[in-house]
Amino acid sequence: MSNKLYERNRLEKLPPELKYYIAEFVPHNDNVPYPYIPEFKNIILDWYNKYRSWDTSGQIYRHYSKIYEIGISQDEIPFMKFAFKFYRNDSRFYSMTMNHAVGQFQKIAKRRL
């Protein structure tokens, strides 16, 4: 950290007791979501819509919340690891964007140099 006064902000100059007093009145959100959680949800959604051959309802799940409400059975969990492997392999060659209308990833080929 620099010791130059013009590079320090005003809050750093205050004594610690006053900093904690001010922090009580500043709104903040403690539960910051991890950046990879939405990607994991999209991977599960894609796998659920592509590879569940024993689901005879014909329903397309467009959001992870619907899958969460139904629940993922214990029989499906060992096969779910392949979804992450397939995504990792495909993301090397394709730009993967989630298309929620069909509940699957839209693959656009990356340009190789």
PAMI-236449 format. One record per atom (N, C-alpha, C): residue in one letter; x, y, z. Coordinates in steps of 0.02 Angstrom, whole numbers, plus 50000, padded with zeros to 5 digits. Layout:
PAMI-236449
 residuo     X     Y     Z
       A     X     Y     Z
...
END
This chain:
PAMI-236449
 residuo     X     Y     Z
       M 50042 49941 50000
       M 50000 50000 50000
       M 50044 50062 50000
       S 50024 50111 49964
       S 50063 50172 49957
       S 50053 50216 50018
       N 50104 50251 50037
       N 50100 50297 50094
       N 50085 50368 50073
       K 50077 50380 50010
       K 50062 50447 49986
       K 49991 50465 50005
       L 49982 50524 50034
       L 49916 50543 50059
       L 49865 50552 50003
       Y 49887 50575 49945
       Y 49838 50587 49892
       Y 49814 50522 49860
       E 49848 50466 49872
       E 49827 50402 49844
       E 49782 50362 49892
       R 49776 50382 49954
       R 49735 50346 50002
       R 49665 50376 50003
       N 49615 50335 50011
       N 49548 50362 50014
       N 49533 50388 50084
       R 49479 50423 50091
       R 49464 50456 50155
       R 49446 50406 50210
       L 49418 50351 50192
       L 49398 50301 50242
       L 49459 50269 50274
       E 49512 50260 50237
       E 49573 50231 50265
       E 49607 50277 50316
       K 49596 50341 50310
       K 49627 50389 50355
       K 49593 50390 50424
       L 49531 50366 50428
       L 49494 50368 50491
       L 49520 50317 50540
       P 49510 50329 50605
       P 49528 50279 50655
       P 49483 50218 50650
       P 49506 50159 50671
       P 49467 50097 50664
       P 49399 50099 50698
       E 49393 50131 50755
       E 49328 50134 50790
       E 49277 50170 50748
       L 49298 50224 50717
       L 49252 50263 50676
       L 49234 50225 50611
       K 49281 50187 50584
       K 49267 50146 50525
       K 49212 50096 50539
       Y 49216 50061 50596
       Y 49165 50011 50613
       Y 49097 50044 50627
       Y 49098 50103 50656
       Y 49036 50139 50669
       Y 49002 50158 50603
       I 49040 50182 50556
       I 49013 50200 50490
       I 48988 50138 50453
       A 49025 50083 50459
       A 49006 50022 50424
       A 48939 49993 50448
       E 48918 50010 50508
       E 48853 49986 50532
       E 48795 50015 50493
       F 48805 50074 50464
       F 48751 50108 50428
       F 48755 50101 50352
       V 48807 50070 50328
       V 48816 50061 50256
       V 48785 49994 50237
       P 48736 49993 50192
       P 48707 49929 50172
       P 48756 49888 50131
       H 48756 49824 50144
       H 48799 49779 50106
       H 48767 49711 50102
       N 48788 49673 50053
       N 48761 49606 50043
       N 48816 49556 50057
       D 48807 49515 50109
       D 48858 49465 50126
       D 48858 49406 50080
       N 48801 49389 50052
       N 48795 49328 50011
       N 48808 49345 49938
       V 48871 49350 49920
       V 48889 49362 49850
       V 48894 49294 49816
       P 48855 49283 49763
       P 48857 49218 49730
       P 48924 49208 49695
       Y 48946 49146 49694
       Y 49007 49130 49659
       Y 48995 49136 49584
       P 49044 49158 49546
       P 49032 49171 49474
       P 49020 49107 49433
       Y 49040 49050 49458
       Y 49033 48988 49419
       Y 48966 48953 49432
       I 48928 48973 49482
       I 48864 48940 49498
       I 48814 48944 49440
       P 48803 49002 49408
       P 48756 49003 49351
       P 48779 48958 49294
       E 48844 48953 49283
       E 48869 48909 49231
       E 48855 48836 49248
       F 48865 48816 49310
       F 48850 48748 49331
       F 48776 48732 49323
       K 48733 48780 49339
       K 48661 48770 49331
       K 48644 48760 49258
       N 48676 48798 49214
       N 48663 48791 49142
       N 48688 48724 49116
       I 48744 48699 49142
       I 48769 48634 49121
       I 48721 48579 49141
       I 48695 48583 49202
       I 48647 48533 49225
       I 48582 48537 49184
       L 48560 48598 49169
       L 48499 48606 49129
       L 48509 48577 49059
       D 48566 48588 49029
       D 48580 48561 48962
       D 48581 48485 48964
       W 48615 48457 49013
       W 48618 48384 49019
       W 48549 48354 49031
       Y 48510 48387 49073
       Y 48443 48361 49090
       Y 48399 48358 49029
       N 48404 48407 48985
       N 48362 48409 48925
       N 48388 48365 48869
       K 48453 48352 48866
       K 48481 48312 48811
       K 48481 48237 48826
       Y 48503 48218 48885
       Y 48521 48148 48896
       Y 48474 48109 48941
       R 48419 48136 48963
       R 48373 48098 49005
       R 48325 48061 48960
       S 48345 48003 48938
       S 48303 47964 48892
       S 48245 47930 48926
       W 48249 47920 48992
       W 48195 47885 49027
       W 48140 47932 49050
       D 48148 47997 49037
       D 48095 48044 49054
       D 48044 48043 48997
       T 47986 48015 49010
       T 47936 48007 48958
       T 47884 48063 48957
       S 47893 48113 49000
       S 47843 48167 49002
       S 47848 48213 48942
       G 47906 48216 48910
       G 47914 48259 48852
       G 47921 48332 48870
       Q 47929 48347 48933
       Q 47934 48416 48956
       Q 48004 48443 48944
       I 48008 48505 48921
       I 48072 48539 48913
       I 48081 48585 48973
       Y 48135 48574 49009
       Y 48149 48615 49067
       Y 48188 48676 49044
       R 48160 48736 49053
       R 48191 48797 49028
       R 48234 48833 49080
       H 48224 48816 49143
       H 48262 48848 49196
       H 48281 48795 49248
       Y 48336 48807 49282
       Y 48361 48760 49332
       Y 48312 48755 49391
       S 48274 48807 49404
       S 48227 48806 49461
       S 48175 48750 49453
       K 48155 48736 49392
       K 48107 48681 49381
       K 48137 48613 49398
       I 48200 48604 49380
       I 48234 48541 49396
       I 48243 48536 49472
       Y 48258 48593 49503
       Y 48268 48594 49575
       Y 48204 48576 49612
       E 48146 48599 49586
       E 48082 48583 49618
       E 48067 48508 49613
       I 48081 48478 49556
       I 48068 48407 49546
       I 48118 48365 49586
       G 48181 48386 49585
       G 48233 48349 49619
       G 48269 48302 49572
       I 48333 48294 49584
       I 48374 48250 49543
       I 48381 48184 49582
       S 48364 48129 49550
       S 48365 48065 49585
       S 48437 48040 49594
       Q 48446 47994 49639
       Q 48511 47965 49653
       Q 48538 47925 49593
       D 48493 47900 49551
       D 48515 47862 49493
       D 48547 47906 49440
       E 48529 47970 49438
       E 48553 48015 49387
       E 48621 48046 49404
       I 48637 48049 49467
       I 48697 48085 49489
       I 48762 48055 49460
       P 48772 47989 49458
       P 48834 47964 49428
       P 48843 47984 49355
       F 48788 47993 49319
       F 48793 48011 49248
       F 48802 48086 49238
       M 48787 48124 49290
       M 48792 48197 49284
       M 48864 48220 49277
       K 48912 48181 49302
       K 48982 48200 49296
       K 49003 48204 49223
       F 48970 48166 49179
       F 48987 48168 49109
       F 48965 48235 49078
       A 48915 48267 49106
       A 48892 48331 49080
       A 48948 48383 49085
       F 48983 48383 49141
       F 49038 48431 49151
       F 49097 48414 49105
       K 49109 48350 49094
       K 49163 48329 49049
       K 49147 48350 48978
       F 49086 48337 48956
       F 49066 48356 48888
       F 49070 48432 48879
       Y 49048 48469 48929
       Y 49049 48542 48924
       Y 49122 48567 48919
       R 49166 48539 48959
       R 49236 48559 48957
       R 49267 48545 48889
       N 49253 48487 48861
       N 49280 48469 48795
       N 49250 48513 48740
       D 49185 48524 48742
       D 49152 48564 48690
       D 49170 48638 48695
       S 49182 48662 48755
       S 49197 48734 48762
       S 49266 48751 48735
       R 49308 48701 48722
       R 49372 48714 48690
       R 49363 48735 48617
       F 49312 48708 48584
       F 49302 48719 48513
       F 49241 48762 48497
       Y 49196 48770 48545
       Y 49135 48807 48532
       Y 49125 48861 48585
       S 49093 48914 48565
       S 49070 48964 48613
       S 49001 48942 48635
       M 48994 48927 48699
       M 48932 48897 48725
       M 48889 48951 48757
       T 48829 48961 48730
       T 48781 49007 48761
       T 48716 48969 48772
       M 48686 48981 48830
       M 48625 48945 48847
       M 48565 48976 48810
       N 48528 48934 48776
       N 48467 48954 48743
       N 48410 48927 48786
       H 48378 48970 48825
       H 48327 48948 48872
       H 48262 48928 48838
       A 48253 48947 48775
       A 48193 48927 48739
       A 48191 48852 48729
       V 48249 48821 48718
       V 48252 48749 48709
       V 48286 48714 48767
       G 48315 48752 48813
       G 48347 48723 48872
       G 48413 48689 48857
       Q 48446 48710 48803
       Q 48510 48679 48784
       Q 48559 48733 48764
       F 48623 48714 48763
       F 48674 48760 48741
       F 48672 48769 48666
       Q 48683 48830 48645
       Q 48691 48845 48574
       Q 48766 48848 48562
       K 48790 48807 48516
       K 48862 48804 48502
       K 48879 48844 48440
       I 48926 48889 48449
       I 48952 48929 48393
       I 49026 48914 48389
       A 49049 48892 48331
       A 49119 48872 48324
       A 49166 48930 48336
       K 49219 48916 48373
       K 49270 48967 48385
       K 49319 48967 48327
       R 49345 49025 48315
       R 49393 49031 48261
       R 49462 49010 48288
       R 49493 48964 48255
       R 49558 48939 48276
       R 49612 48977 48238
       L 49661 49001 48273
       L 49715 49038 48239
       L 49773 48992 48226
END
